[in-house]
Amino acid sequence: MIEFTKMSGSGNDFILIDNRDGSLAVGDLAAFARSVCRRQVSVGADGLFVIEPSAKVDFKWRFHNADGSEAEMCGNGGRCAARFAYLQGIAGQRMSFETGAGIIDAEVTGDVVKLRLTDPHSLVMDDRITIGNQLLTVHSVNTGVPHVVHFLRDLEGFDVFTTGRAIRTHDHYRPAGTNANFVAVTDDHSLRVRTYERGVEDETLACGTGSVASALIASRKGLVQSPVDVRVQSGELLRVYFEGTAEGFRNVYLEGTATVVYQGKLWDEAWKR
C-alpha cells in the first residue's frame, strides 16, 4: 500500500506522495495519476505531486494533472507541497524546491504558505481571438504555465466551462494550449477570478498561477496595485504581491492557506484497473 496525503490549496485539491527513497513502484506515473485522481472511484484530486530528492535545494517534484499530463508549475499545488514538506520534516519553515518552471522559494507560517514564483514572461496585452461568432479581447502571460485573461463585469452568470474550453483549445495557443481566466475587478486591490484549467479540463475552485496572471495583467492595465486580493470560486482569498518593471514583473509572490485533508494508504485496487 502507498502512503499519501490529501491536501487543499484554497479549493484546488492534490494527492502528495513522499518518494525520496524511490520506493514508488507504479510504472507509468501519468497513468497512475489519471487513476488516483478519478473522483468517486479513487482518491480524487486536481493533480498528483511526487516528492523526490534534489541535489540543489530541499527537494524536487514531479507534478501530473488529473488527466495525466505533466505541468511545469502549479501555484496552489506549490503551496501544498511546501507545507507537506515542512510537516514531514523534509524542509524547514523556509525552503526552496525544483519545479519544471525553475526553483521556487516558499515560507510556511501555520497553514499559510507564501510562495515566490519564477519571473513571469511572454506578456501579451490586448490580443484578439474569435470564439464562435464573438471577437474577444484577451491578454496572456506565463506565470510558470501559460494563462489567458479576459475581463468581464459579471462573472456569476458567465459560462466559464464553454468559453474556457474554447480558449484552452484555440488554434492561437497550439500546441501546448492554455489556461483561461475570467476576471472582474472589485476595487484597486481586489479581483474576483474564475478559471478553466488545462489538464483538469474543467473549471476548478481555485488556480494559483491563474490568480497571479490575473493580478499582473490587471495591474498592467492600471486597474489594481500590489498587493492584490483574489477571491476564487471556492470563496477563499489568495494574495498576490509583485513589482512592475518596464519589461514585465519581478518579485512575484502568492500567499494563501494550504490545508491537510487526510492521510491514508492507497490500496492497489484504487489504481490498478
NUGU-707378 format. One line per field, with one value per residue (C-alpha): residue number from 0; residue in three letters; x, y, z. Coordinates in steps of 0.25 Angstrom, whole numbers, plus 2048, in hexadecimal, padded with zeros to 3 digits. Layout:
// NUGU-707378
resi = NUM:...
resn = ALA:...
xx = X:...
yy = Y:...
zz = Z:...
***
This chain:
// NUGU-707378
resi = 0:1:2:3:4:5:6:7:8:9:10:11:12:13:14:15:16:17:18:19:20:21:22:23:24:25:26:27:28:29:30:31:32:33:34:35:36:37:38:39:40:41:42:43:44:45:46:47:48:49:50:51:52:53:54:55:56:57:58:59:60:61:62:63:64:65:66:67:68:69:70:71:72:73:74:75:76:77:78:79:80:81:82:83:84:85:86:87:88:89:90:91:92:93:94:95:96:97:98:99:100:101:102:103:104:105:106:107:108:109:110:111:112:113:114:115:116:117:118:119:120:121:122:123:124:125:126:127:128:129:130:131:132:133:134:135:136:137:138:139:140:141:142:143:144:145:146:147:148:149:150:151:152:153:154:155:156:157:158:159:160:161:162:163:164:165:166:167:168:169:170:171:172:173:174:175:176:177:178:179:180:181:182:183:184:185:186:187:188:189:190:191:192:193:194:195:196:197:198:199:200:201:202:203:204:205:206:207:208:209:210:211:212:213:214:215:216:217:218:219:220:221:222:223:224:225:226:227:228:229:230:231:232:233:234:235:236:237:238:239:240:241:242:243:244:245:246:247:248:249:250:251:252:253:254:255:256:257:258:259:260:261:262:263:264:265:266:267:268:269:270:271:272
resn = MET:ILE:GLU:PHE:THR:LYS:MET:SER:GLY:SER:GLY:ASN:ASP:PHE:ILE:LEU:ILE:ASP:ASN:ARG:ASP:GLY:SER:LEU:ALA:VAL:GLY:ASP:LEU:ALA:ALA:PHE:ALA:ARG:SER:VAL:CYS:ARG:ARG:GLN:VAL:SER:VAL:GLY:ALA:ASP:GLY:LEU:PHE:VAL:ILE:GLU:PRO:SER:ALA:LYS:VAL:ASP:PHE:LYS:TRP:ARG:PHE:HIS:ASN:ALA:ASP:GLY:SER:GLU:ALA:GLU:MET:CYS:GLY:ASN:GLY:GLY:ARG:CYS:ALA:ALA:ARG:PHE:ALA:TYR:LEU:GLN:GLY:ILE:ALA:GLY:GLN:ARG:MET:SER:PHE:GLU:THR:GLY:ALA:GLY:ILE:ILE:ASP:ALA:GLU:VAL:THR:GLY:ASP:VAL:VAL:LYS:LEU:ARG:LEU:THR:ASP:PRO:HIS:SER:LEU:VAL:MET:ASP:ASP:ARG:ILE:THR:ILE:GLY:ASN:GLN:LEU:LEU:THR:VAL:HIS:SER:VAL:ASN:THR:GLY:VAL:PRO:HIS:VAL:VAL:HIS:PHE:LEU:ARG:ASP:LEU:GLU:GLY:PHE:ASP:VAL:PHE:THR:THR:GLY:ARG:ALA:ILE:ARG:THR:HIS:ASP:HIS:TYR:ARG:PRO:ALA:GLY:THR:ASN:ALA:ASN:PHE:VAL:ALA:VAL:THR:ASP:ASP:HIS:SER:LEU:ARG:VAL:ARG:THR:TYR:GLU:ARG:GLY:VAL:GLU:ASP:GLU:THR:LEU:ALA:CYS:GLY:THR:GLY:SER:VAL:ALA:SER:ALA:LEU:ILE:ALA:SER:ARG:LYS:GLY:LEU:VAL:GLN:SER:PRO:VAL:ASP:VAL:ARG:VAL:GLN:SER:GLY:GLU:LEU:LEU:ARG:VAL:TYR:PHE:GLU:GLY:THR:ALA:GLU:GLY:PHE:ARG:ASN:VAL:TYR:LEU:GLU:GLY:THR:ALA:THR:VAL:VAL:TYR:GLN:GLY:LYS:LEU:TRP:ASP:GLU:ALA:TRP:LYS:ARG
xx = 800:805:804:7FF:7FA:7EE:7EF:7E7:7EC:7E1:7D8:7E2:7E4:7F0:7F6:804:80E:81C:825:832:836:832:828:81C:81B:80F:815:80F:80D:804:7FB:7FC:7F8:7EC:7E7:7E9:7E3:7D6:7CB:7C1:7C9:7D6:7DC:7D8:7E0:7E4:7F2:7FD:80B:816:821:82F:83D:845:854:852:847:83E:836:830:823:81C:80E:803:7F6:7E9:7EA:7F8:7FF:80B:80B:817:811:805:803:7F9:800:80D:808:802:810:817:80E:80F:81E:81E:815:81C:82A:82F:832:832:828:82F:833:836:832:833:827:826:826:832:836:82B:82C:822:81F:815:80E:804:7FA:7FE:809:80F:816:820:81D:827:827:81B:81D:816:80D:804:7F9:7ED:7ED:7E0:7DB:7CE:7C5:7B9:7B4:7B9:7C6:7CD:7D8:7E1:7EF:7F9:805:80D:80E:814:809:802:7F6:7EC:7E4:7D6:7CF:7C0:7B7:7AE:7B5:7A9:7A1:7AC:7AE:7BD:7BD:7B9:7C1:7CD:7CE:7CD:7D8:7E0:7E0:7E0:7EA:7F0:7F6:7FA:801:802:7F5:7F2:7EA:7DF:7DB:7CF:7D1:7C8:7CF:7C9:7D2:7E0:7E6:7DC:7D7:7CD:7D2:7CD:7D6:7D5:7E1:7E9:7EC:7DF:7D7:7CC:7CA:7D1:7CE:7DC:7E8:7F5:7FD:7F0:7ED:7FB:7F9:7EC:7F2:7FE:7F6:7EC:7F8:7FE:7F0:7F1:7E5:7EC:7F8:800:7FC:7F0:7E6:7E0:7D2:7D2:7C6:7C7:7C5:7D3:7DD:7EA:7F4:7FE:80A:812:81B:819:824:825:828:81D:81D:826:826:818:812:806:800:7F5:7F1:7F5:7ED:7EF:7E2:7E7:7F2:7F0:7F5:7F1:7ED:7F1:7E3:7E1:7EA:7ED:7E1
yy = 800:80E:819:826:833:83B:84A:856:863:86D:863:85C:84E:845:838:839:82D:82D:825:82A:81B:817:80C:811:805:809:808:813:81F:826:81A:819:828:826:81A:820:82E:828:82D:823:817:81A:825:830:83D:848:843:83A:83E:834:83A:836:839:845:847:856:85A:854:84B:84A:846:83E:844:83E:844:83B:838:832:83E:843:852:85B:863:864:86F:869:85C:862:868:85A:853:85D:85B:84C:84D:855:84B:83F:845:845:854:85F:86B:872:869:868:85D:85A:85A:859:869:86A:86B:871:877:875:879:871:878:86F:86B:877:876:881:87D:885:882:882:88F:88F:890:890:89C:8A0:8AB:8AE:8A1:89E:890:88B:881:87D:88A:893:89A:89B:8A4:89B:89D:892:88F:883:882:875:86F:877:87F:887:892:898:8A3:8A3:8AB:8A0:892:88B:889:886:879:876:868:86A:877:872:865:86C:875:86A:862:86E:86E:87B:873:866:85C:85E:864:86E:870:87A:884:88D:899:8A4:8B0:8B3:8BF:8C3:8B8:8AD:8A4:898:88D:880:877:86C:863:85C:84D:84D:851:858:864:862:868:870:872:878:87B:880:889:88F:890:898:8A1:8A4:8A7:8B0:8B7:8BA:8BF:8C9:8C2:8BD:8BF:8B5:8AE:8A9:8A0:896:88F:882:879:871:87F:87F:88B:88A:896:899:8A2:8A8:8B3:8B8:8BB:8C1:8B3:8AC:8A8:8A3:89E:897:890:888:887:87F:873:864:85B:84C:844:836:82C:81E:811:80F:800:7FA:7F9:808:80A:7FC:7FC
zz = 800:7FD:808:803:808:802:803:7FE:7FA:7FA:7F3:7EA:7EF:7EE:7F1:7F7:7F8:7FE:7F4:7F9:7FB:7ED:7F2:7EA:7E0:7D8:7CA:7C1:7CA:7C1:7C0:7D0:7D1:7C8:7D0:7DE:7DA:7D6:7DF:7E5:7E1:7E7:7F0:7E6:7E4:7DA:7DA:7E0:7E6:7E8:7F0:7ED:7F1:7EB:7EA:7EA:7F4:7FE:7F5:7E7:7E2:7D7:7D4:7CC:7C9:7CB:7BC:7BE:7B7:7BD:7C0:7C3:7CF:7D8:7E2:7EB:7EA:7ED:7FA:7FE:7FA:803:80F:80D:80C:819:821:81C:820:812:813:81D:81E:813:807:7F8:7EE:7E0:7D6:7C7:7C7:7CF:7DE:7E7:7F5:800:80E:817:823:829:81E:816:80B:803:7F6:7EE:7DF:7D4:7CC:7C2:7B3:7A6:7A9:79E:7A0:798:78F:787:785:77F:787:77F:779:784:784:792:797:79F:7A6:7A9:7B2:7B6:7C5:7C5:7BC:7B1:7B4:7AD:7B4:7AF:7B7:7BA:7C2:7C7:7CA:7D1:7C5:7BB:7B4:7B9:7B4:7A6:7A3:7AB:7A3:796:79B:7A0:793:78A:77E:783:78E:788:78A:799:79C:7A7:7B4:7B3:7BE:7BF:7C7:7CE:7D5:7E3:7E6:7E5:7EE:7EB:7E0:7DE:7D5:7CF:7C8:7BE:7C0:7B5:7BA:7C3:7B7:7BF:7C8:7D5:7E2:7E2:7DA:7E0:7D3:7CD:7D9:7D7:7C8:7CA:7D4:7CC:7BF:7C7:7CC:7BF:7BA:7C6:7CD:7DA:7E2:7EB:7F4:7ED:7F4:7EB:7EE:7E7:7E4:7F2:7F9:7FF:7FD:7F7:7F8:7ED:7EF:7E3:7DE:7D0:7C7:7B9:7B3:7BC:7CA:7D5:7E4:7E2:7EE:7F0:7FE:804:80C:809:812:815:812:816:815:811:80A:7FC:7F8:7EB:7E7:7E7:7DB:7D4:7CB
***
